[in-house]
Amino acid sequence: MAEVNLPKGWCLSRISDIATKGEQRTPNASEEFIYVDIGSINRDLKIIQTPQKLLGDSAPSRARKVINSGDVLVSLTRPNLNAVALVPDELNEQIASTGFEVIKPLIVDGRYVFALTRSKHFIDAISGAVQGALYPAAKSSDVQGYEFPLPPLAEQKVIAEKLDTLLTQVDNTKARLERIPDILKRFRQSVLAATVSGKLTEEWREDNSCSDISDLVKTFSGLIKSKKILELADKPISAEEITIVTPGDWSWVRLSKIADIASGVAKGSKSNGETVSRPYLRVANVQRGYLNLDEIKEIEVSPDKAESLKLQYGDILFNEGGDIDKLGRGWIWESQIDDCIHQNHVFRARCFSEKIESKFISFYGNSEGKEYFLRNGTQSVNLASINKTTLSLLPIPMPSPEEQTEIVRRVEELFAFADRIEQAAQAALSRVNNLTQSILAKAFRGELTADWRAANPELICGEHSAEALLAKIKTERAKLSQTKKSWGKSVEN
């Protein structure tokens, strides 16, 4: 930081100039103590959140560093993650891991030193000196040798208080912004619940006359080629299978009654003849309510299979499962990727008529469908899967074609509104994240306390200057060193 134009009364210092070295000791076997390791630090909040209560005989070999109230802990492992914290009063005289550098401020405000360790300049400085590629770690000398602007003691306290106020406001704002995605997730789920129960279009139905969906569904029987699938499609739906109350003019039908269902190609399947390379969807591509097409792989298949499995606009996709979160999730194929097919762990449902809104079917699959799959699929503790038969039997609530169209329009409008809010929140969160470093940078340039210095010139010069403070620290360190030597000799005697 030699290039910094320092405010009046400030000077450059190193951590080693304003702190003392800490002690290490091995806890007694029967001693109960609180142990702070790297995992105890909440990196977002910069606090010690989850320390452990241990007995000395069960303590890890790294439990050696004595910590005191006001000490600053800096993780030497993966310093770019900035696991730092200020030791609170309740952890005075406890034990920390040797994976920390323990900064023990002497006649300076520990809160100011702690703020320094949160700055991008500090993080970059010690991260740039890490040793080892697989498990990068900084050294004690990297932290102790860090150079920074040191204000007079009175100004340190003013800066620390201002930072406490400003950064608390930033953290509170950040916390509120980070809750928005969960709030919007619940909002989208409530929209889907209102969609499939008919509540979303309750008033619309009162003002609009619609055709009977059952008349349209009856025409699909001749399109089902397989006798087995026809039997599944015509299987009566029991009351136990219906989990929601729907309007009286809606019908319940099996998915196989309104759509052709197909499994995809198995990875590694052999072909005895000619093959072609095709892009294909995997489980990772098919998310709940959207498709992630960032990485599309290719697979070799026969020309006939490539043609039969080629996805068409409006195809509904369902995941077979694997774990419960993936079970039945999916969305609509709307991509411009040519000749794309799907793997055998992704099912495709293609509606028999354009009058059936495939998006409405997917809305239901992403809302209530998962519960059906959990009841009727194959599952263990954390794993679950469905097969073509389970999917074929999925009961679907069916409003009229006109109402389906209106439902899709309304849901897309509401989801677009939620997307705009989410994007705005993400942009605001990015600005807030940058704001923390901006505030810290201003603090260490003296910009937060310019007015204070102008009003209190007597507290930043002469015996109150930072240079005079360093001289006092040097004298005090020498006294402490002499005291330790004298105490050591008395113990020996």
HUBELWO-V64712 format. One record per pair of residues at least 4 apart in sequence whose ideal C-beta (glycine too) atoms are under 7 Angstrom apart, sorted by the first residue. I is the first residue (numbers start at 0). J is the second residue. D is the distance in whole Angstrom. If there is no record, write none. Layout:
i: (I;I)
j: (J;J)
d: (D;D)
This chain:
i: (0;0;0;0;1;3;3;5;5;5;6;6;7;7;8;8;8;8;8;8;9;9;9;9;9;10;10;10;10;11;11;11;12;12;12;12;12;13;13;13;13;14;14;14;14;14;15;15;16;16;17;17;17;17;17;18;18;18;18;19;19;19;19;21;21;21;21;22;23;23;23;24;24;25;26;26;26;26;26;26;27;28;28;29;29;30;30;31;31;32;32;32;33;33;33;33;34;34;34;34;34;34;35;35;35;35;35;35;35;35;36;36;37;37;37;37;37;38;39;39;39;39;40;40;40;40;41;41;42;42;42;44;45;45;45;46;47;47;50;53;53;58;61;61;61;62;62;63;63;64;64;64;64;64;64;65;65;66;66;66;66;66;66;67;67;67;67;68;68;68;68;69;69;69;70;70;70;70;71;71;71;71;71;71;71;72;72;72;72;72;72;73;73;73;73;73;73;74;74;74;74;74;75;75;75;75;75;75;76;76;76;77;78;78;78;78;78;79;79;81;81;83;83;85;85;85;86;95;95;100;100;102;104;104;105;105;105;106;106;106;106;107;107;107;107;108;108;108;108;109;110;110;111;111;111;111;112;113;114;114;114;114;115;115;116;117;118;118;118;118;119;119;120;121;121;122;123;124;125;125;125;125;128;128;128;129;129;129;130;130;130;131;131;137;137;139;140;147;148;149;150;150;150;150;150;151;151;151;151;151;151;152;152;153;153;153;154;154;154;154;154;155;156;157;157;157;158;158;158;158;159;160;161;161;162;162;163;164;165;165;166;166;166;167;168;169;169;169;169;169;170;171;172;172;173;173;173;174;176;176;176;176;177;178;179;179;179;179;180;180;181;182;183;183;183;183;184;185;186;186;187;187;187;188;188;189;190;190;190;191;191;191;191;192;192;193;193;194;194;194;194;195;195;195;195;195;195;196;196;196;197;197;197;197;197;199;199;200;200;200;200;200;202;203;203;204;204;207;209;209;209;210;210;210;210;212;212;212;212;212;212;213;213;215;215;215;216;216;216;216;219;219;219;219;220;222;223;223;223;225;226;227;228;228;228;229;230;231;231;231;231;231;232;232;232;234;234;236;236;236;236;240;241;241;242;242;243;245;245;249;249;249;250;251;251;252;252;252;252;253;253;253;253;254;254;254;254;254;254;254;255;255;257;257;257;257;258;258;258;258;258;259;259;260;260;260;260;260;261;261;262;262;262;263;263;263;263;263;263;264;264;264;264;264;264;264;264;264;265;266;266;270;270;270;272;273;273;274;274;274;275;275;275;276;276;277;277;277;277;277;277;277;278;278;278;278;278;279;279;279;279;279;279;279;280;280;280;280;280;280;280;281;281;282;282;282;282;282;283;284;284;284;284;285;285;285;285;285;285;285;286;286;286;286;287;287;288;288;289;290;290;292;295;300;300;300;301;302;303;304;305;305;305;308;308;309;309;310;310;310;310;310;310;311;312;312;313;313;313;313;314;314;314;315;315;315;315;315;315;316;316;316;316;316;316;317;317;317;317;317;317;318;318;318;318;318;318;318;319;319;319;319;319;320;320;320;320;320;320;321;321;321;322;322;323;323;326;326;326;326;326;326;327;327;327;327;327;328;329;329;330;331;331;331;334;341;341;346;346;350;350;354;356;356;356;357;358;358;359;359;359;359;360;360;361;362;362;363;363;363;363;364;367;368;368;369;370;371;371;372;372;372;373;373;375;376;376;376;376;377;377;378;378;385;385;387;388;398;398;398;399;400;401;402;403;404;405;406;407;408;409;410;411;412;413;414;415;416;417;418;419;420;421;422;423;424;425;426;427;428;429;430;433;434;435;436;437;438;439;440;441;441;442;445;448;449;450;451;452;455;456;458;459;459;460;461;462;463;464;465;466;467;468;469;470;471;472;473;474;475;476;477;478;479;480;481;482;483;484;485;486;487;488)
j: (11;146;147;148;11;148;444;9;10;148;445;452;452;459;150;151;459;460;464;465;148;149;150;445;465;149;465;466;469;146;148;149;16;17;147;149;469;143;144;145;146;18;102;142;143;145;143;144;469;472;104;105;107;149;472;102;103;104;105;103;105;476;479;64;65;101;103;65;63;64;65;63;65;63;30;32;55;58;62;94;55;55;56;54;55;54;55;52;54;53;93;94;50;52;90;93;50;51;53;58;62;94;39;47;50;66;90;93;95;96;96;98;74;76;82;96;98;49;47;48;49;50;47;74;82;84;46;48;80;81;82;48;83;84;117;84;84;90;90;57;58;62;96;97;98;94;96;94;97;94;95;96;97;99;101;92;94;70;86;90;93;95;101;86;91;92;103;86;87;88;91;86;104;109;86;101;102;103;83;85;102;109;112;113;116;83;84;86;95;99;101;83;99;100;102;116;142;78;82;83;98;99;98;99;100;136;137;138;98;134;136;135;122;125;126;129;137;122;126;117;122;116;117;109;110;113;90;99;101;139;142;112;109;112;472;475;476;468;471;472;475;111;112;152;155;152;155;156;159;113;114;159;115;155;158;159;116;117;159;162;439;442;121;147;121;439;122;436;439;443;123;436;124;125;145;126;127;145;137;141;142;145;137;138;141;135;136;137;135;136;138;135;136;141;142;143;144;443;443;465;154;155;158;445;465;458;459;463;464;465;468;156;468;157;458;463;158;448;451;452;459;159;160;161;448;451;162;442;447;448;163;164;165;447;166;442;167;168;169;438;170;435;438;171;172;173;431;434;435;438;174;175;176;431;177;428;431;178;424;427;428;431;428;182;183;420;421;424;184;421;185;186;187;417;420;421;188;189;190;417;191;414;417;192;366;193;194;410;413;195;362;365;366;196;366;198;199;199;362;406;410;243;362;363;366;367;396;243;244;245;201;245;246;249;398;406;409;204;402;405;406;409;206;207;405;246;402;401;399;401;402;214;399;400;401;216;250;397;398;399;400;217;250;352;354;400;250;252;256;257;223;256;257;351;229;351;228;229;232;229;230;231;232;255;391;233;234;253;255;388;391;392;253;255;256;253;392;240;241;251;394;394;251;394;367;370;367;249;396;396;397;398;397;394;396;256;257;395;397;391;392;393;394;258;260;348;390;391;393;395;260;391;350;351;355;395;315;348;349;350;351;349;351;346;348;387;390;391;308;347;343;346;387;308;340;341;342;343;345;268;279;298;300;304;308;340;342;343;343;298;342;274;300;301;301;301;302;299;300;301;300;302;305;297;299;297;298;300;305;338;339;340;295;297;336;338;339;296;297;298;339;340;341;342;284;285;316;339;341;342;345;296;342;318;321;325;344;345;291;290;291;292;295;290;316;318;328;329;330;345;290;291;328;330;328;365;330;365;330;330;334;334;336;304;305;340;305;306;307;308;309;338;340;340;341;338;340;314;332;339;340;341;347;349;332;333;331;332;350;357;332;347;349;329;331;348;357;360;361;329;330;332;341;345;347;327;329;346;348;364;390;325;326;327;328;329;344;345;344;345;346;384;385;325;326;376;383;384;385;325;382;384;381;382;381;383;369;372;373;376;383;385;364;368;369;372;385;365;361;364;361;357;358;361;339;345;347;387;390;355;357;400;403;404;407;361;362;407;363;403;406;407;364;395;365;366;410;367;368;395;396;368;371;372;393;373;374;375;393;376;385;389;378;383;389;383;384;385;389;383;384;382;383;389;390;391;392;402;403;406;403;404;405;406;407;408;409;410;411;412;413;414;415;416;417;418;419;420;421;422;423;424;425;426;427;428;429;430;431;432;433;434;437;438;439;440;441;442;443;444;446;447;447;449;452;453;454;455;459;459;460;463;463;464;464;467;467;467;468;469;470;471;472;473;474;475;476;477;478;479;480;481;482;483;484;485;486;487;488;489;490;491;492)
d: (6;5;6;6;7;6;7;4;7;6;4;6;7;6;7;5;3;6;5;6;5;6;5;7;5;6;4;5;7;6;6;7;5;6;6;4;6;7;6;6;5;6;6;6;5;5;4;7;6;7;6;6;5;7;6;5;5;5;6;5;5;6;6;6;6;4;5;5;4;6;7;7;6;7;5;6;4;5;6;6;5;5;4;7;6;7;4;7;6;6;6;5;5;6;6;4;6;5;5;6;5;5;5;6;5;7;7;7;4;7;4;7;5;6;6;6;5;7;5;7;5;5;6;7;4;5;5;4;6;6;5;7;6;6;6;6;5;7;7;6;5;4;5;5;6;5;6;7;5;7;4;7;6;6;5;7;6;5;5;6;6;5;6;6;5;6;7;6;7;5;4;6;7;4;4;5;6;5;7;6;4;6;5;5;6;6;5;7;6;5;6;5;6;5;7;5;5;6;4;7;6;6;6;7;6;5;5;7;5;7;5;6;7;5;5;6;5;6;4;7;5;4;6;6;7;4;5;5;6;5;4;6;4;5;5;6;6;7;6;5;6;7;6;7;6;7;4;5;5;6;6;4;7;4;6;5;7;7;7;5;6;7;6;5;5;6;7;7;5;7;6;5;6;7;6;6;6;6;4;5;6;7;6;7;4;4;6;5;7;6;7;5;6;4;7;6;5;7;5;5;4;5;6;7;6;6;5;5;6;5;6;7;6;7;4;6;6;6;7;7;6;6;6;6;5;5;6;5;6;6;6;7;6;5;5;6;6;7;6;5;6;6;7;6;6;6;6;6;5;7;6;7;6;6;6;7;5;7;5;6;4;6;7;6;6;7;7;4;6;6;7;6;6;5;6;5;7;6;6;6;7;6;6;6;7;6;6;6;5;6;5;6;4;6;6;4;4;5;5;6;6;6;6;5;5;6;6;5;6;6;6;5;4;6;7;6;6;6;6;6;6;7;7;6;6;7;7;7;3;5;6;7;5;6;7;6;5;5;7;5;7;7;5;7;6;7;7;6;6;6;7;6;6;5;7;5;5;5;6;6;7;7;6;5;6;6;7;6;5;7;5;6;5;4;4;7;7;5;7;5;5;5;6;6;6;6;6;4;5;5;6;5;5;5;6;4;6;6;6;7;6;7;6;6;7;6;6;6;4;6;6;4;6;6;6;7;7;4;6;5;6;5;7;6;5;6;6;6;7;5;5;6;6;6;6;4;5;5;5;6;7;6;5;6;6;6;6;6;4;7;6;5;7;5;6;7;6;4;6;6;7;5;5;5;6;6;6;6;5;5;7;5;5;5;6;7;5;7;7;5;7;5;6;6;5;6;7;7;4;7;5;7;5;5;6;6;5;6;7;6;5;6;7;6;5;5;7;5;7;5;7;5;6;7;4;5;6;5;5;5;7;6;7;4;5;7;7;6;6;6;7;7;6;4;6;6;6;5;5;5;7;6;7;7;7;6;6;7;7;5;4;5;5;7;6;4;5;5;5;4;6;6;7;6;6;6;4;5;7;6;6;5;7;6;5;6;7;6;4;7;7;5;6;5;4;7;5;4;6;5;7;7;6;6;6;5;6;5;7;7;5;7;6;5;5;4;6;7;6;6;6;6;6;6;7;4;6;7;5;4;5;4;4;6;5;6;6;5;7;5;6;6;6;6;6;6;6;6;6;6;7;4;7;6;6;6;7;6;6;5;5;7;6;6;5;5;6;4;5;7;5;6;4;4;6;6;6;4;6;7;7;7;7;6;6;6;6;6;6;6;6;6;6;7;7;6;7;7;6;6;6;6;6;6;6;6;6;7;6;6;7;6;6;6;6;6;7;6;6;6;4;5;5;6;6;7;6;6;6;7;7;5;6;6;5;7;5;7;7;7;7;7;6;6;7;6;6;7;7;6;6;6;6;6;7;6;6;6;7;6;7;7;6)
